[in-house]
Each structure stands twice: as structure tokens, then as C-alpha cells.
Amino acid sequence: MTPGATTLQSNFVDYLQQALDLAARGVGRVSPNPAVGAVIVRDDAVVGRGFYTARGVKHAEVLAIEEAGDKARGATMYVTLEPHSFQGRTPPCTGAIIAAGIKKVVSPMKDPNPQVSGRGFDQLRGAGVEIEIAGDYAARAAALNPAFLHFMRTGRPLVTLKAAVTLDGKIAAPEDNEGWITSETARAHVQTLRHANDAILTGIGTVLADDCMLNDRSGEERARPLLRIVLDSQLRISPDSRMVSSCQNDVLVATTSAASGEKKRRLEEKGVRIEVMEDAAGRASLQGVVELLAREKYLSLMIEAGSRVNWSALESGVADKIFFYYAPKILGGMQSLPVAGGLGRRRRADAIRFHDVRVHPIGANEFAVEAWLEKDVYGNR
């Protein structure tokens, strides 16, 4: 439990859960800000509700206050994250809460943003607003905004390595690869992951083999377009590929100085953004992409790639977590591609390790494994 936290009385629990449910409606619609929900209660009745989306501009607390009107005075606000206390794109929510006459604020956690991080609660306390930290709900509140929390802690996007694999860890057969490894149910679930991410990355090998779109097909509103990224050292991607043909300033190709200037020009004419970034081996730099995303405040990146890129993401420590979908199949053989290729580790003692492993049921006879790479406090493996 968070220091100073209290256990909520049972009649309070439902109100905070309502706020968490409201906040969940903002997932994928708020980046680079966090998803937040707020509920205002007076005389054991909900009088105001709100949740934040980037398009709406107004924060959850303000929307809930507006709905409550005069009933906000003397009421209790349940909000999933510490109210912000600085002038940004909108005025500070702390000011709105104080002006509305809210008597008490119940929240599970501090805002990890250094511009807030306790200052919001301090401002409210200074104005006579009672603060209750609902530490029992901190984990649930944090789970709504893993990328935001990671970005505020590390200054870099949360990178998830996603793959669809057989039970023996293979992602492709040596010959005919028509069809899918996982079911339609699993593939639909992938779209929820894409929707929750700001950017998605693959290698040129996958683009050439599958002519993939790599887009968000969830149909849900987004804060900004999903940025589609390709590692392509020689600019082999075709201007007529489905990804380039569908480009609406949402495709970035990371390449090297060895790429053809003419190819670069043709792709740029199609609206593709070309960035030259090389690693020590002269290949398009995965680390360079992550650093670019950090500078431009993309909070999350999902990698959907082939065996070589997957290993690079794991070996370099670029990946923070995995989300592997397992199908009830085995390919076997020595030529079927493993989920992570490259040189691999030569000794079992040197295996890349994971923690906080979770298993998710996905349709009939399928499951997904979610786990975090073991890293030190500085984000290094």
C-alpha cells in the first residue's frame, strides 16, 4: 500500500471503480496525456462524471464539475490520478476543484509527471480540501496508463514486442506461409493492442513478404494517427506497396546513408517520412527510432516484425515487455523461423529473463503471454 494510504470504506468502493471505468474509455484517445476518470458524489448520489480525451480538451475533473453544477459544493470527487496543478493546454484542475467548492478528493495515486507529482494534492490541501489516497486501487489506476508512467519514469516510450507463435515458438514455415498462425479472435485482439499504442514498427522483410498495412483496424477514435515505421536499410519498400499507398503522413521509414536518393525522393512524394539513422553495423537503427519517438513524445511503440528484428529488440534491451499469442500448433523442424533469431545466447545461464508473467485466455484453445524484461533501475538489462 502507498505510504499514508487508507483502505476505503465499502460504500466508497463503487464510486472509485466508476471513475476507473470512465478512465478506461479514454485509452488510445489521450496520448501523450494519461487516461483519467472522475466521479463527484454528494449525499450518496453521483452528481457528476467525466473522462478525458485529447479531442475534448477539457480534463475529467472539469467535465465532472460542469455536470454537477452547484451540487459540486461540499461534495467528494473520486479521480483516478492526482489533479494537475500547472497551466498547460488547459488551466490547472486544482483551481477548478477549489473554485467548485469540492470538500474532499479521493485518488489512488500521485501523477508521475514531475510538473505535478504531489503538487496537486498540496495545493488542494492548502485550500482546505481533504485528500484521501486510496492505495488499494493504485495498481488498477496504474494499469490504465502503463505507457504514460513508463515515459515519465524513463523519458522513453514503452516498447512491446508482439508475436503470434506456435507452441514450439515458431513464427514462419520454411516454404508456403499462406494463412495465419493464430485465429481470427486472436487477430482481433491484436487490434486492441495497436489501438493502445502510439506507433508500430516492423522490418522490411515483413513488408516485402506480406505487403502489410500495419494499421489500427479497431475502428476506435485515436488521439493521433498510429505512426507506422519500417526498418529498411536499402529503401527496398515499394512506392506501390499497400503501406505507402495508404500513407497519410503516418509512415516513417528508417534507413541508412547507403539508400538511393532517387528512391528517397519517390517515397517522400508519396508522403513518407524518411529518416537516416544507422547503428554501428551500418543497419537502420532500432535504438535511433526509439530515441526519435521519445523526442517527439510518442509514449508507446509496438513491434510486429520478423525473427531478426525481434532478437535485436530483445538483445539490445529496446523491448520492455512481450505479448506473445500462442496457437495450438507445432511446426517443428530446424528451418522454421523462431520468434527470435540472430545469434541468440550460447548458455542457458545467459538467457534473457522476464518477470510479472501473466497468461491471458484468447478464444478457444489459445492464450497469450504478457511479461516484462528484467532490467535494472536505469532500464538496462
Disulfide bonds with the S-S distance in Angstrom:
none
